[in-house]
Amino acid sequence: MGRMTGKVALISGIARGQGRSHAITLAEQGADIIGFDICEDIPTNDYPLATLDDLRETIRLVEKTGRRIIAEKADARDRAAIGILLTDAMARFEHLDVVVANAGICPLGAGKPVSAFTDAVDVDLLGVINTVHAALPHLTPGGSVIITGSVAGILSGNGPSHGPQGPGGAGYSLSKRFLIDYTNTLALQLAPTKTRANAVHPTNCDTPLLHNAPMYHTFRPDLEAPTAEDALSGFQSMQAMPIPWVDPGDISNAVLFLASDESRYITGHHLTVDAGATTKRGL
């Protein structure tokens, strides 16, 4: 008997990175999985997004645990598509107990058009809302909604619309800030059914969202083509602990706790997995 035995979890952005890690972790603990990922690139986002091959690999890895999975190509910006996926999945799984709204992009870079801002907000904020709201009609009372935020949302001010982060960075930071209030308000709306809503806020995480040229350049704008090694000290400077980033599995362990019945009376909580980044800033 695992900590998730008998439960079904919906995960957005499941094809790679944190989403894949969450799917495997929850499946290893007994959950069946429903998931989706865009599996195509967004023009303003300069690093490649997940592919259909990535999605197939996630399916393979979940099935390797012995659990069932339904995972398809769908865009978090398209609530209707998420709804169709869920309706079809309910015919097989019959109930939904956990929602992990994880999909996100970070289209950093100076000189980008305002569409970088709108793309970041559409995926990182509206995509989360679409995922949660499409799932709520199917969610079992006493279930769990888990939102992927970021320490960027806790630490950021108004977010620059110029400089190395550009409008995409501003959209990312804005979205993560809004998700804090959204989680708090949603928790109060769901509380009468003992359904929880919480957020996990990672620091730098060892995924493609971190390891890409625009991100390296944000930390080392003095170099024309910085590498991960060039940016290492900048990554490490964010945390109180002497590490440059956390592993996806570190976030998955937090997600597992919030998805399981062990957290049945925890709601409206913001769990930072940040190696002391927020504490270092005095928050």
C-alpha positions in Angstrom: 0.0 0.0 0.0 1.5 3.3 -1.1 0.7 6.8 0.1 -1.4 7.4 -3.1 -3.1 4.0 -3.5 -6.6 4.3 -5.0 -6.1 7.9 -6.1 -6.0 9.5 -9.5 -3.9 12.6 -10.3 -4.1 15.1 -13.1 -0.7 16.7 -14.0 -0.1 19.4 -16.5 3.3 19.8 -18.2 3.8 16.1 -17.7 6.2 15.3 -20.6 9.5 16.2 -18.9 11.1 18.1 -16.0 9.1 18.5 -12.8 5.9 17.2 -14.4 7.4 13.9 -15.4 9.1 13.6 -11.9 5.7 14.2 -10.2 4.0 11.6 -12.4 6.6 9.0 -11.6 6.6 9.8 -7.9 2.9 9.7 -7.5 2.6 6.5 -9.6 5.3 4.8 -7.5 3.1 5.5 -4.5 0.0 3.9 -6.2 -1.7 6.7 -8.1 -3.1 6.4 -11.6 -2.1 9.4 -13.8 -3.9 11.7 -16.2 -1.6 14.2 -17.9 -1.0 16.5 -20.8 1.7 18.7 -22.4 1.8 21.1 -25.3 4.5 19.1 -27.2 5.3 22.0 -29.5 7.3 25.2 -29.2 6.0 28.7 -28.5 7.8 31.3 -30.7 8.6 33.8 -28.0 10.2 31.1 -25.8 13.7 30.6 -27.1 14.4 27.2 -25.6 12.6 24.1 -27.0 9.6 22.8 -25.1 8.7 19.1 -24.7 8.1 16.9 -27.6 5.8 14.0 -28.3 8.7 11.7 -27.8 9.2 13.2 -24.3 5.5 12.5 -23.6 5.8 8.9 -24.8 8.8 8.5 -22.5 6.8 9.7 -19.5 4.0 7.3 -20.4 6.6 4.4 -20.5 8.1 5.4 -17.2 4.7 5.6 -15.4 3.6 2.3 -16.9 6.9 0.7 -15.7 5.7 1.4 -12.1 2.6 -0.8 -12.8 0.1 2.1 -12.7 -2.2 3.3 -15.5 -1.8 6.5 -17.3 -3.7 8.6 -19.9 -1.5 11.3 -21.3 -2.1 13.4 -24.4 -1.0 16.4 -26.3 -2.9 19.5 -25.1 -2.2 23.1 -24.5 -2.8 24.5 -21.0 -4.1 27.7 -22.6 -7.0 25.6 -24.1 -9.5 24.9 -21.3 -11.9 23.1 -23.7 -9.2 20.7 -24.7 -8.4 19.9 -21.1 -12.1 19.4 -20.4 -12.3 16.9 -23.2 -9.3 15.0 -22.0 -10.8 14.8 -18.5 -14.2 13.7 -19.7 -12.6 10.9 -21.6 -10.3 9.9 -18.7 -13.2 9.8 -16.3 -14.8 7.1 -18.4 -11.9 5.0 -17.5 -10.8 6.1 -14.0 -14.2 7.3 -12.7 -12.8 9.8 -10.2 -10.2 12.5 -9.8 -8.5 13.1 -6.4 -5.4 15.4 -7.1 -4.7 18.2 -9.5 -1.1 19.3 -10.0 -1.1 22.5 -12.1 2.5 22.4 -13.1 2.9 23.6 -16.8 5.0 26.7 -17.3 7.4 28.6 -19.5 9.9 31.3 -18.9 10.5 33.3 -22.2 13.4 35.4 -21.0 15.4 37.8 -23.2 15.8 41.5 -23.8 14.3 43.1 -26.9 11.4 40.7 -27.2 7.9 41.9 -28.2 5.0 42.3 -25.8 3.8 38.9 -27.0 6.5 37.3 -24.8 4.7 38.9 -21.8 1.3 37.7 -22.9 2.6 34.2 -23.7 4.1 33.9 -20.2 0.9 35.1 -18.6 -1.3 32.9 -20.7 0.7 29.7 -19.9 1.9 30.4 -16.3 -1.2 32.1 -14.9 -4.2 31.3 -17.2 -2.9 27.8 -17.9 -2.9 27.1 -14.2 -6.4 28.5 -13.8 -7.6 26.5 -16.9 -6.2 23.3 -15.5 -7.7 23.8 -12.1 -11.1 25.0 -13.3 -11.5 22.2 -15.9 -10.7 19.7 -13.2 -12.9 21.1 -10.4 -16.2 19.5 -11.6 -14.5 16.1 -11.5 -12.6 16.5 -8.2 -13.6 14.3 -5.3 -14.5 16.1 -2.1 -11.5 16.0 0.2 -9.1 16.1 -2.8 -6.0 18.2 -3.3 -5.1 21.0 -5.7 -1.4 21.7 -5.9 -0.1 24.8 -7.8 3.4 25.2 -9.0 4.5 28.7 -8.1 8.1 30.0 -7.8 10.3 31.8 -5.4 10.3 34.4 -8.1 6.7 35.2 -7.2 7.6 35.6 -3.6 10.8 37.6 -4.1 10.0 39.7 -7.1 8.8 43.3 -7.2 7.0 44.5 -10.3 9.4 42.6 -12.6 11.5 44.3 -15.2 10.2 44.8 -18.7 13.7 45.6 -20.0 17.2 44.3 -19.4 18.1 40.6 -19.7 14.7 39.3 -18.4 12.6 41.3 -20.8 8.8 41.2 -21.1 8.7 37.4 -20.8 10.5 37.6 -17.4 8.0 40.2 -16.3 5.1 38.0 -17.3 6.6 35.0 -15.5 7.1 37.0 -12.3 3.7 38.6 -12.5 2.0 35.2 -13.0 3.8 33.6 -10.0 2.8 36.5 -7.8 -0.8 36.3 -8.8 -0.8 32.6 -8.1 -0.1 33.3 -4.4 -3.4 35.2 -4.0 -5.2 32.7 -6.3 -4.2 29.8 -4.1 -5.3 31.5 -0.9 -8.7 32.5 -2.3 -9.2 29.1 -3.9 -8.4 27.4 -0.6 -11.2 29.2 1.1 -13.7 28.4 -1.7 -12.8 24.6 -1.5 -12.6 24.4 2.3 -16.3 23.5 2.9 -15.8 20.2 1.0 -12.5 19.6 2.9 -10.7 20.0 -0.5 -7.3 21.6 -0.1 -5.5 24.1 -2.3 -1.8 24.7 -1.7 1.3 25.9 -3.7 4.8 24.7 -4.0 7.4 27.3 -4.7 10.7 26.0 -6.0 14.0 27.8 -6.3 16.2 27.0 -9.3 15.3 23.5 -10.4 17.4 21.2 -12.6 15.1 21.2 -15.6 15.2 22.6 -19.2 13.4 25.8 -17.8 16.6 26.6 -16.0 19.2 25.1 -18.3 18.9 27.2 -21.4 20.9 30.0 -23.1 18.5 32.9 -22.2 18.5 31.9 -18.5 22.3 31.6 -18.4 22.5 35.0 -20.0 20.2 36.5 -17.3 22.8 35.4 -14.7 25.8 36.3 -16.8 24.8 39.3 -19.0 28.5 40.2 -19.3 29.1 37.2 -21.5 27.9 36.7 -25.1 27.3 33.0 -24.8 27.5 31.9 -21.2 27.4 28.2 -20.2 25.9 26.5 -17.2 29.3 26.6 -15.6 29.6 30.3 -16.2 26.2 30.9 -14.5 26.9 28.5 -11.7 28.0 31.1 -9.1 24.9 33.2 -10.0 22.6 30.3 -9.5 24.2 29.4 -6.2 24.1 33.0 -4.9 20.3 32.8 -4.7 20.2 30.1 -2.0 21.4 30.2 1.6 22.6 26.6 1.2 25.6 26.2 -1.0 23.8 24.7 -4.0 23.0 26.0 -7.5 19.7 24.3 -7.8 17.4 21.6 -6.4 16.4 18.4 -8.2 12.9 17.8 -9.6 12.6 14.9 -7.1 12.8 17.4 -4.3 9.8 19.2 -5.6 8.0 15.9 -6.2 8.4 14.9 -2.6 6.6 18.1 -1.5 3.9 17.4 -4.1 3.5 13.9 -2.8 3.0 15.1 0.7 0.4 17.7 -0.4 -1.3 15.1 -2.6 -1.6 12.5 0.1 -3.9 12.2 3.1 -1.0 13.2 5.3 -1.8 16.8 4.5 -5.6 16.5 4.8 -5.9 19.6 7.0 -3.3 21.7 5.3 -4.7 24.3 2.9 -3.8 27.7 1.7 -0.2 26.9 2.4 2.9 28.0 0.5 5.6 25.4 0.7 9.0 26.8 -0.4 11.5 24.2 -1.6 14.3 26.8 -2.0 17.4 25.9 0.1 16.8 29.0 2.1 16.4 31.5 -0.8 13.4 33.3 0.7 14.9 33.3 4.2 18.1 34.7 2.8 16.1 37.7 1.5 14.6 38.2 4.9 11.1 37.0 4.0 
